[in-house]
């Protein structure tokens, strides 16, 4: 099997999502790190041949090109899961539907709240040199608290979102969940996220995998 090419950036949550799946399935791949400084992802060639929206990650599997991280993950599982001992998608219709349900929740509920918090508390400083807005941080933090309460209710009596086994739904939550645990490590959120995303503990224990996928980091950020 020729190696896959994943075009992206390890700090990117979307790229991490794909890297985790690829490594869990023990796939051979080449990581092409996008050159942000030269705006490679906005070049005419990239827009014409990789992703017309100028975003990462992008998967190249031979002559086949695919973008959007969750679509890439499902493609890799559909094509290569049979050769792996890891089963990230169930074989039954109901099980797959449940995974899709929580992937949709992650896309529409979880990531937007986490992303808003990260942009206000971290990226605003890095990219714009501006201080966070205390009122916005307070609101985003409350939104995240409410979100965790809902997830704790969902996970009551279960090890993972869909039951006793890790699925793609859990993996999709991992990158932003890890970022939130870093940003909020001086609060009770660290423990709450750990309890909510048990998959994080399972994968983070595999330090080699975690480092290669970019989500095992020890930076400390100043947040309100």
ABEGO torsion letter per residue (X at the ends): XBBBBBBBBAABAAAAAAAAAAAAAGBBBBBBBBBAAAGAAABAAAAAAABAAGBOBBBBBEABBBBEAAAAAAAAAAAAAAABABBABBABAAAAAAAAAAAAAAAAAAAAAAAAAAAAAAAAAAAAGBBBBAAAAAAAAAAAAAAAAAAAAAABGBABAAEABBBAAAAAAAAAAAAAAAAAAABAAAAAAAAABAAAAAAAABAAAAAAAGABBABBBBBX
